[in-house]
Amino acid sequence: MSNLILQALRFEPSTIETIAALANAEGVQELGPTAVRLLGVDTSQSAEIIAACQQAQLDYAFIDPVHLLRDIKILAMDMDSTLINIECIDEIAAAVGRKAEVAAITEAAMRGEIKDFAESLTRRVALLEGVPESALLQVYEQRLQLNAGAERLVKVAKQHGVRTLLVSGGFTFFTQRLQERLGIDEAYANTLEIKDGKLTGRVQGDIVGAQTKADHVLRLAKTLNATKEQIIAVGDGANDLPMMAQAYYSVAYRAKPVVQQQARFALNVAPLDAILNWFRLSF
């Protein structure tokens, strides 16, 4: 028997009753206006339950047992289109009228069609040559927004002693500001080369790609003596998969199909802090 967490922007009581009956649930706990926990569900009917959830546009998570959040040691997050609402490189490219060209490469990489992330990033950054440095700040101030629930997820995780890690194939200009803004413990990304106030179209140093993301999670797990069951990893693109593979709580957030297929959990409707409803909070 397991617990089933259901989440949505809004609930129809009849839908919850239908799924509870289908799952032979022993009870229903309200976790808030947009989340419920079905207790003691029959997982032998999981295919039918999942189909019903998808039809009703509910996010679902089979959780057994329900752990204390304070037992989790690492929350690792991607930045672009996960923690924040945009792909920063696409918005930077807009400054020189190359957004469509860069975005097409971004999408292909996120879908896993371009297997070498370093190659895709190098191609995209080359198209940014000549962009004024001031365009980066404009993107941060005018285009970048935190995705719903991001701030609360980080805040509550930190309150419970979880080490927070931001690992991005994007750029340090943005990760550093988000780290300071949210109090994230560690942040890693790529550094854009800038000369005479303009982007050169090159990245400084080694590229932070899929394996680098995974390596940072593995390093931190070793430092904290964390097992896979004590790690949450959230991402949306193919380059997040190696990182997510290090975590039991691998979460596909508004993700591409290749990520949805390989992640253990998915959030397609609920905000990022819906992750907190999978755990028992100490306060």
Residue pairs with C-beta under 8 A, 6 or more apart in sequence:
1 26
1 40
1 41
1 42
1 43
1 64
2 40
2 41
2 43
2 62
2 63
2 64
3 37
3 38
3 39
3 40
3 41
3 62
3 63
3 64
3 65
3 66
4 19
4 23
4 25
4 37
4 38
4 41
4 49
4 60
4 61
4 62
4 63
5 31
5 35
5 36
5 37
5 38
5 60
5 61
5 63
5 277
5 278
6 16
6 19
6 35
6 36
6 37
6 38
6 53
6 58
6 59
6 60
7 34
7 35
7 58
7 59
7 60
7 61
7 267
7 269
7 270
7 274
7 277
8 34
8 56
8 57
8 58
8 59
8 269
8 270
9 34
9 269
9 270
10 33
10 34
11 33
11 34
11 36
12 56
15 56
15 58
16 28
16 36
18 52
19 38
19 49
19 52
19 53
19 56
19 58
20 28
20 38
22 45
22 48
22 49
22 52
23 38
23 41
23 42
23 45
23 49
24 40
24 41
24 42
24 45
25 38
25 39
25 40
25 41
26 39
26 40
26 41
27 38
27 39
27 40
28 36
28 37
28 38
28 39
29 36
29 37
29 38
29 39
30 36
31 37
31 277
32 277
34 270
34 274
35 270
35 274
35 277
37 66
37 277
41 49
41 62
43 62
46 62
49 60
50 60
53 59
53 60
57 268
57 269
58 269
59 266
59 267
59 268
59 269
59 270
59 274
61 265
61 278
63 278
66 278
66 279
66 280
67 229
67 279
67 280
68 160
68 279
68 280
68 281
68 282
69 156
69 157
69 160
69 162
69 276
69 279
69 280
69 281
69 282
70 160
70 161
70 162
70 282
71 230
72 157
72 160
72 162
72 230
72 231
72 232
72 249
72 279
73 162
73 163
73 221
73 224
73 225
73 226
73 230
73 231
74 162
74 163
74 165
74 217
74 220
74 221
74 224
74 226
74 230
74 231
74 232
74 233
74 247
75 153
75 154
75 157
75 162
75 163
75 164
75 165
75 232
75 234
76 165
76 166
76 167
76 213
76 216
76 217
76 220
76 231
76 232
76 233
76 234
76 243
76 246
76 247
77 83
77 164
77 165
77 166
77 167
77 233
77 234
77 235
78 167
78 168
78 169
78 213
78 234
78 235
78 236
78 237
78 240
78 243
79 88
79 166
79 168
79 170
79 174
79 175
79 178
79 189
80 86
80 87
80 88
80 89
80 168
80 169
80 170
81 87
81 110
81 236
81 237
81 254
82 147
82 234
82 235
82 236
82 240
82 253
82 254
83 146
83 147
83 150
83 166
83 178
83 234
83 272
84 144
84 145
84 146
84 147
84 150
84 174
84 178
85 144
85 145
85 146
85 147
86 139
86 143
86 144
86 145
87 103
87 106
87 170
88 139
88 144
88 170
88 171
88 174
89 102
89 106
89 121
89 124
89 125
89 128
89 170
89 171
90 99
90 102
90 103
90 106
91 99
91 139
91 143
91 144
92 128
92 131
92 135
92 136
92 139
92 199
93 99
93 101
93 102
93 103
93 124
93 127
93 128
93 131
95 131
95 132
95 135
95 138
96 127
96 128
96 130
96 131
98 127
98 128
101 127
102 124
102 127
102 128
105 114
105 120
105 123
105 124
106 120
106 124
108 114
108 120
109 117
109 120
109 121
109 237
109 238
109 239
110 236
110 237
110 238
110 239
110 256
111 237
111 238
111 256
111 257
111 258
112 238
112 256
112 258
114 120
117 169
117 207
117 209
117 210
117 239
118 207
118 209
121 169
121 190
121 203
121 207
121 209
122 203
122 207
125 192
125 199
125 201
125 202
125 203
126 201
126 202
127 201
128 192
128 199
128 201
129 198
129 199
129 200
129 201
130 198
130 199
130 201
131 198
131 199
132 197
132 198
132 199
133 194
133 197
133 198
133 199
134 197
136 171
136 173
136 174
136 192
139 174
140 173
140 174
140 177
144 174
147 253
147 271
147 272
148 271
148 272
148 273
149 270
149 271
149 272
149 273
149 274
150 182
150 271
150 272
150 273
151 182
152 272
152 273
152 276
153 272
153 273
153 275
153 276
154 164
154 182
154 183
154 184
155 182
155 183
156 273
156 276
156 281
157 164
157 232
157 276
158 164
158 183
158 185
159 283
160 281
160 282
162 232
163 185
163 186
163 220
163 224
164 182
164 183
164 184
164 185
164 186
165 184
165 185
165 186
165 187
165 216
165 217
165 220
166 175
166 178
166 179
166 184
166 186
166 187
166 188
166 189
167 187
167 188
167 189
167 208
167 212
167 213
167 216
167 217
167 243
168 174
168 175
168 187
168 188
168 189
168 190
168 208
169 189
169 190
169 207
169 208
169 209
169 210
169 213
169 239
170 189
170 190
171 189
171 190
171 191
171 192
172 187
172 189
172 190
172 191
172 192
173 192
174 189
175 187
175 188
175 189
176 187
178 184
178 187
179 186
179 187
186 216
186 220
188 208
188 212
188 216
189 208
190 203
190 204
190 205
190 207
190 208
191 203
191 204
191 205
192 199
192 202
192 203
192 204
193 199
193 200
193 201
193 202
193 203
193 204
194 200
206 212
209 239
210 238
210 239
210 240
210 241
210 242
210 243
211 242
213 239
213 240
213 242
213 243
214 242
214 243
214 245
214 246
216 243
217 231
217 233
217 243
217 246
217 247
218 246
220 226
221 227
221 231
221 246
227 248
228 246
228 247
228 248
229 248
230 248
231 246
231 247
231 248
231 249
232 247
232 249
232 251
232 275
233 240
233 243
233 244
233 246
233 247
233 249
233 250
233 251
234 244
234 251
234 253
234 272
234 275
235 241
235 243
235 244
235 251
235 252
235 253
235 255
235 259
236 252
236 253
236 254
236 255
236 256
236 259
237 255
237 256
237 259
238 256
238 258
238 259
240 259
241 258
241 259
241 262
244 250
244 251
244 252
244 259
244 262
244 263
245 262
248 264
249 264
249 265
249 275
249 278
250 262
250 263
250 264
250 265
251 263
251 264
251 265
251 266
251 267
251 275
252 259
252 260
252 262
252 263
252 265
252 266
252 267
253 266
253 267
253 272
254 267
254 268
255 263
255 266
260 266
265 278
267 274
267 275
